[in-house]
C-alpha cells in the first residue's frame, strides 16, 4: 500500500506543475525520497494521501497542506513561504514549454498567506486550476 501511495503522490506532484509530464527515473527516485521524508515530517495519513492523489482539494487537513509545503520545499520550488519562479521555470519550462509555464506562474505568483502550509497548498490549487484551463483551451 505504501508503494501505491508513493506512486500516487509522485504523479500528483508531476501533475501539479505539468500538463503531460514524463518523469525520468532520477526524478521519480527523488520524488519518492521527498515523499517519504515529508510523510514522516508532516505525519500525513493514508486518507489525506489518497485525497491528494484524487485531487480532492476540498477541506484539506493541516497535515495535507503542510505535506505540500514540505514536498515543494524539497523540490526547490518553494522556499521561505515564497514560490521560486526561477526554479519552476528551470524545472518545468523545458518539460511543458516556457509559455505554458509562464502563463501558470503569472496567474499563481501572487498567491501568499502568512502560513507556509496555507501558501503551498493554495499554490498547488492555483497550479491545478490554471493547468486545467490550458488543457481545456
PyMOL commands that set and color helices and strands:
alter all, ss='L'
color gray80, all
select helices_A, chain A and resi 2-17+25-42+46-53+62-75+85-96+98-108+116-136
alter helices_A, ss='H'
color red, helices_A
select strands_A, chain A and resi 78-79+82-83
alter strands_A, ss='S'
color yellow, strands_A
deselect
rebuild
show_as cartoon
